Structure formats: C-alpha cells, structure tokens
Amino acid sequence: MTEAATQSPVTSTAVELSSETLQGMRSLRVLARLLDYPTQELQDACGELIEILNAERRLGAALKSSLMEWCQRLQDGDLLELQAEYVAMFDKGRATSLLLFEHVHGESRDRGQAMVDLMAEYSAAGFELDARELPDHLPVFLEYLSLCDEAEIGRWLGEIRHILALLTARLEERGADHALVPLSLLALIGAEGDVEEHRPQVKKEVPDNTPEALDAVWEEEAVRFSATSDEDCALQSAEGRRLAEHKNAVHSDPVKIMPSAWSASPSSTVADR
C-alpha cells in the first residue's frame, strides 16, 4: 500500500502484530480512508484499497464486492462532484455526522467529558492525535482501533454498535455508499441485523440537510445559547437523549470479532492472507 493510501492524521508507537492482526489493521484503515474527504491522493490509492479489501476474510463476499465497487467508483469519478457529494452528506445537518458522541450527547457538556475519556484511552495506548480532528471522529477512531487487538476492537465496536446501526440506516436512506463502512464494522461483530430496527424510525425522519432545516438549526442555536444549565442543553438534543437512554438500558455483553474464513484452514499461508 502506498503512502497515499496509508497516510494517517495520527502517530503511534510501534507494536508487534501477527499476520492476522496486520490484515485486520489494514482493513480498518481502508474503511477509515473511505470516510475521508475525497482527494486525488485517495483516488490514486483506490487500486490498492481494493486489493486489501479483497484479502479481508472476515467480511462476506457480497459486502466486500460492494466495497470494492465503491472504490472503483471513487477512482473513476469526477473529483469535484465527489467532493460536493461529501460536503452535502456530512457537512450539512447532524443526522449523518461522523462525530460519534454527537449522536449520543448532542451539544451537552457530557460530550466534552466523553471526548476527554476517549483521549485518555488514546494516550494510554500511545496513540497521539493531530490537532486537525476531534477524537470521536469515526475515521480517527478507526485508526486507533487498527492498533488494538481483536478483543479490544470487539469491545469498542460493541460499545458503539447502536450508533453504527443508526448511521448505517440514515446513510442507506440517502443512498450513500458511505453506509458500507458502518455496516462493515457491524459485520465484523456479527451485528448487521441491528440496522433493521432503525429503518422504520429513519424513514419517518425529516431531512436535516435542506435549506429550511439548516435555517431552523440557526434558530435553535440561539435558543441553546440562552439555556441556563447543562440539563437544558442536553434536553434540546432529543435524539441524543433517546440514544443515551437506550444504551443505558441495554446490557453490554462481550462482543467478539467474527472469525476469518481462513482461520479454520491450517493449510493457509501468510501470502494467502
């Protein structure tokens, strides 16, 4: 993989990795890159992204095929059009935000504390952020996970599975290829079915990326600014409150990464992986 494909907004200490863990790391980094703002650098790397995805044995054939076809569309697409589509999808409205804690905490102070806690996790792992991104930005989070062992990856994906499922449903509703990333993360822990429970709700949601919706946000910001307490701010994020309540009500069971297709085949080689 070229530097263009693997370049990351983070630095980290070197760690010893097995061949299986290395492949998992590369796959997570590919998924992170697919959520990046489109650039010529990303387009140039798409061929190698396809190779890495094709070698990932933990994802089903249909899902891998969809991811690789998306990479091909990125490679062949008009860059300006791709960039405009990205801005429309992620920079207008909050429903499809790539900031994980925004879906849970909204603009409340709880989100700030959650990011402090996440930064502490990063620091403990020797993972240092570039100042350009927030710690709960999904591509950054995937970079961190790429340095973790499978048990830790499974734990974290289990913690955010409700966010990933909702994000998948919303991106699918808007016809965005980007839905394949959170769907793939759910597939790694065998939780693709979580998306189904969110689809009825998402179909009823009023789009928040229209000019009218964006104007309403500006008006809401004025109300939020006048709130007299953190509780008032938190209550203004009804969706964040609902997700937080759902998370607290659900018992958290250990989650494992799905085994790779070659793990049961002792004859497979590192080259095959």
N, C-alpha and C positions, 0 to 999 in steps of 0.2 A: 504494500500500500504506500502511495506516495505521501510526502509531507503535506501536500494539499488536502489529502483525504483524512489524515490523522491529526492535523493541527488542531490544538485544543486551547480554549481560553484559560487553562489551568496548568499548574505544575504539580508534580508529586514526587515522593521518594520512590526509588526503585524497589520492586518487590519480586520475589521468586514466584513463578507461575508455572503450573503444569500445562501441557499442550491443550487439555480440555478447557482449563480456565482461560488460557490465552485466547482460544477461539471465542469463548463467551464474551471476553473483554472486547474483542474486535467487533463483535456483533452489536453490543451495546453502544459502542462508539459510532458505528454506522447509523444506528437509529437516532442517536443524538444529532449527527450531521444532517439527517433528513429533516430535522425540525429547524435547522438554521435558515437564516435569510439567504435566498438564492444568490450565488455569485458565480463568476466564471470559473473560479477555483473549484467550487463544488461540482459544476458541470464537467470539468476536466477529470474529476476523480470518480465519476459515476461508474465507469467501466470496472474499476477495482472494488467499488462498493458492491457491485453486482456479484463479483467473484466471492467476496467474503460472505454475503448473504447466501449464496448458493452452497457454501460449505457448512453453513449452520444446520446442525442435525436436530436441534431441539424444536424447530418450527415446522409445522406441517407443510406439505408440498404446495397446497393451494395458496397459503399465506405467503410463503417465500416467493412464489411466482408473481403474486400481486405486488410485493415489494420490489422485485426486480423490474417488473414492467413500469412501475412508477419511476424507478431510477432511470430507465431508458427515456421516459417522457421528460424527465428533468434535463437529461443530457441533450435531447433533441429540441427542446422548447426554446421559444424566444425569451431571452433573459429578462427584458423589460416587462414582458407580460407575466412571467413567473414572479417577479418582484412585486408587481402590482397586486397579483392574486394573494401573495403572502401578507402584504400590508392590510388588504381588505379582510383577510381571515383572522389575523392575530392582533392587529393594532387598532381595530375599531370594535369597541364593545368588549365585555369581560367574559362572556359565556364560554369562549374558546381560549381563554387565557392560558399561556404556558407556565404561569406562576402558580405552583401547586397550592400554596396556602391561601391564595385569593379565593379559591373555591370553598375553603373551609371557614376562614376567619374574616373574609372581606377586608375592610379597611380598619378593623379594630386593633387595639394595642396587642391583642393576643397573637396577631400575625407577626408583629415585631419580635415577640418573645420566642415564637416558634422558629423564626429565622436565626435568632441567637443560638438556640439549642442545636439547630442543624449545623451552624458554623462550628460549634464545639465538636460535633461529630466529625466534620471535615478535618479540623485541626488535629484531633486525636489520631486520625488516620494518615496524617502528613500530607493532606490534600489542601493546597492553597489556591484561593480564588484570585482571578484577575478582577480588577475593580469594575470591569465593564458590565458584569451581570450580577443579579441577585442570587443568593444561594438556593432559592426554591424554584429557579428557572429550570424547567424539565430537562433541556439538553445538558445543563451543568450537573444536575442531579444524576443523569445517566453516566456522565464522565466519572463521577465519584463511584457509582456502582460498578463501573468497569474495573475498579481496583479491588473490589471486595470478593470474598469467597462466596460460593453458591449459597451457603446458609444465610449469610448476611444479605445477599441480593434477594433471596426469597422472603426474608423478614421485612425488608423495606418495601418490596412490591406488594406484600400482603397488607402493609400499613396504608398504602395509598390506592389500593385496588378500587375503592369506591370512587375516587377522583378519576382514575384512569377509565373506568367504565362510563362515567358521565361524559367525560371529554370525548371518548370514542363515539358515543351516541350523538353528541352535538356536531362533531365533525362529519360523521356519516350523513346526518340530516342536511348538512350544507354541501354534500357531495365532494368533500375534500379528501384527497389522497392521504393527507396527514393523519387521518383516522387510523391508518395501518400501524402507526408507531405505538400508540397506547394499546391497540388491540394485540400487537405482537408481545408487548410486555405482559398483558394479561395471559396470553397463550403460554408464556414461559412458566407460569404457575398454575396452568390448567383452569383459568378463571374467565375464559372468553364468554361464558354464559351470563356473567354479571351484567353485560351490556343490555341484555334483553329487558331487564326490569326498568331501565331508564328510558327506553324508547317511547313508551306512551306519554311520559311527562315531557320529554323533549319535543314531541310533535305538537304539544299544546303551547310551548313557549313562544312568546312574541320575539322576533329577531331583535337583537340589541345593537346591530351594526348599521341600521338605517339612519338617514339624516334626522328623522324625527326622534328616534331613540337616543341618538347622540346628543341632541338638544336637551332631551329630558335629563340626561346624565349631568349636564352642566347645571341644571336647576337643582338636582339632587345634591350636588357638591356644595351648593350654597347652604342647604339645609344641614348637611353633615358638619359643615364648618361651625354652625351655631349650636351643635349638640353640647350639652352641659356635662356629659360624662361618657366614659368608655362604653358603658352599657347602652347608652343611646346610640352610639356609633355602631355597635355590634348589631343592635336590633334593626338598623337600617339595611343590613345585609340579610334578607330573609333566606336566601339560598344558602349562604354560609352557615346560618344558624341551623337550618334543616340538616345539612350535611354533617355538622358537628354533632348534633343530637343523634343522628343515625350511627355515626362512628362510635359514640359512647355507648350506644345501646347494643352494639354487636360484639359478641365475644370474639376475641382475637385468638385464633388457633394458629399453631405453627404452619408456615407455608413453605413448600419445597419447590425448587426449580424442577421442571419436567425433565426426565432423563433424555439424553441424546439418543438418536437412533442407533449410533454405533456402540453405545456403552455395553450392550448385550452381546457384542460380537468381538471375541478375543482376537480374531484374526486381523482386525483393522489396524492400520499403521498411522503414525503421525502424519505422513504425507497424505493419507486418505482423509485426515481430519482437517 
